[in-house]
Amino acid sequence: MKVTRMDNAWGGKGYALIKECLNEKQMNGKIALFAEVTLPPGCSLGYHEHYGESETYYVLAGTGAYNDSGVMRMLMKGDTIYIHNNGHSIDNVGNDNLIFMALIIFD
């Protein structure tokens, strides 16, 4: 599996580790990404928007503050969030790594 470190991802704090499980080429253009994302404590993915695609997160570990187009909610292990044609960000607000699966599907 390919692992990429993204510093200040989408204008966020710190870095994210992206462990790619499947990519667009492997899925014949049906998805943009299927990956495990790790945000260390204090790190975040900055606010970004998705148009013409959806993104789903499934939280495996940790605690995150999730901004869904200006509406804040806390995410914990076992939570799933779905965004379609809108914007979002996520911050690790806990003391442990925030780990989640991310799936981006084209419309």
SULVENSUL-V827923 format. One record per helix or strand of 2 or more residues. SS is the DSSP state (a for helix, b for strand). FROM is the first residue (numbers start at 1). LEN is the number of residues. Records with the same first field share a line. If there is no record, write none. Layout:
BEGIN
SS: FROM-LEN, FROM-LEN
END
This chain:
BEGIN
b: 2-6, 15-9, 31-9, 44-6, 53-9, 63-6, 71-6, 80-5, 87-6, 98-9
a: 9-3
END
